């Protein structure tokens, strides 16, 4: 699991005084940076080997300005060429939002998915995790 700590900016808030719901997809993307390095170690977009196929965000509680937010990032599924990244946004130890993103290992020149094999698959498997509530 990867943990990224973010400090909400004032511009992340909305008219209701809490963090705007549109910020979570961007924060979750930032939390996936270390996974991106498995595919493109120098993060050079000209060498990018991933595409995003799907994402969702479920909101459980408000997030607020002035207190750091932890983004916990782990994998909950690894397929032949795609994998699901699950992420949690926590503030004061409370789960405030959870998101799932399906990423595909992709060859942009050939316009097709590539298998997750060898060292790459092993690196991803090290971050495979099933939350306790999902095991029940």
C-alpha positions in Angstrom: 0.0 0.0 0.0 1.1 3.5 -0.8 0.2 6.5 1.4 0.3 10.0 0.1 -0.3 13.0 2.5 -1.9 16.0 0.9 -2.5 19.5 2.3 -5.8 20.8 0.9 -5.5 24.2 -0.7 -8.0 27.0 -0.1 -9.1 26.7 -3.8 -10.0 23.1 -3.2 -13.1 24.2 -1.2 -16.5 25.0 -2.5 -19.3 27.3 -1.6 -20.5 24.9 1.1 -17.2 25.2 2.9 -15.8 21.7 2.4 -13.5 20.1 -0.2 -15.2 20.1 -3.6 -16.1 16.6 -4.9 -14.2 17.3 -8.2 -10.9 17.4 -6.3 -11.0 13.7 -5.3 -10.3 12.3 -8.8 -7.2 14.6 -9.1 -6.0 13.7 -5.6 -6.5 10.0 -6.3 -4.5 10.4 -9.5 -1.7 12.0 -7.5 -1.8 9.0 -5.1 -1.3 6.6 -8.0 2.1 8.2 -8.9 4.2 5.4 -7.4 2.2 2.8 -9.3 2.8 4.8 -12.5 6.5 4.4 -11.9 6.2 0.6 -12.3 5.3 1.2 -15.9 7.2 4.5 -16.7 10.0 4.9 -14.1 10.8 8.5 -15.2 7.1 9.5 -15.6 7.9 10.7 -19.2 4.5 10.9 -20.9 6.0 10.1 -24.2 6.8 6.6 -22.8 3.4 6.2 -21.0 2.2 2.6 -20.8 -1.2 3.0 -19.2 -4.7 4.1 -19.9 -7.5 4.7 -17.5 -10.6 2.6 -18.4 -12.9 3.5 -15.6 -13.2 5.3 -12.3 -15.7 5.9 -9.5 -15.7 7.8 -6.2 -18.0 7.1 -3.3 -18.3 9.8 -0.6 -18.8 8.9 3.0 -18.0 12.1 4.9 -17.0 15.7 4.2 -13.3 16.7 3.9 -12.2 20.1 5.1 -9.6 22.7 4.5 -6.9 23.2 7.1 -6.1 19.5 7.9 -4.0 17.1 5.9 -5.6 14.2 4.0 -4.1 10.8 3.6 -4.6 9.0 0.3 -4.2 5.2 0.7 -3.6 3.4 -2.6 -3.6 -0.4 -3.1 -4.7 -2.9 -5.7 -7.8 -5.1 -5.3 -7.7 -6.9 -8.6 -5.1 -7.9 -11.2 -6.2 -9.3 -14.5 -4.4 -10.3 -17.7 -3.8 -6.7 -18.9 -5.7 -4.5 -16.4 -5.9 -4.0 -12.7 -8.1 -2.2 -10.2 -6.6 0.4 -8.0 -8.7 1.2 -4.8 -8.0 4.4 -3.0 -9.2 5.9 0.3 -9.2 9.5 1.4 -8.9 9.8 5.2 -8.9 12.9 7.4 -8.5 12.7 11.2 -8.4 8.9 10.7 -11.9 8.8 9.3 -12.7 7.3 5.9 -14.2 10.1 3.9 -14.1 8.8 0.3 -13.2 5.7 -1.6 -12.5 5.3 -5.3 -11.8 2.5 -7.8 -9.8 3.0 -11.0 -9.4 0.4 -13.7 -6.0 0.9 -15.4 -4.9 -1.0 -18.5 -1.3 -1.8 -19.5 -1.4 -0.3 -23.0 0.8 0.0 -26.0 -0.1 3.4 -27.6 1.7 2.7 -30.8 -0.1 -0.6 -31.4 -3.4 0.7 -29.9 -3.9 -2.5 -27.8 -3.6 -3.8 -24.3 -0.5 -5.6 -23.2 -0.2 -8.5 -20.7 0.9 -7.9 -17.1 3.8 -10.3 -16.8 7.1 -11.0 -15.1 8.6 -8.4 -12.8 5.9 -5.9 -13.5 3.2 -8.4 -12.4 5.2 -9.3 -9.3 5.6 -5.6 -8.4 1.9 -5.1 -8.7 1.1 -8.2 -6.7 3.1 -6.8 -3.7 0.3 -4.1 -3.4 -2.7 -6.5 -3.8 -4.9 -6.0 -0.7 -8.4 -6.9 0.3 -9.9 -4.6 2.9 -11.4 -6.4 5.9 -14.9 -5.2 5.1 -14.6 -6.8 1.7 -13.6 -10.2 3.2 -16.8 -10.4 5.3 
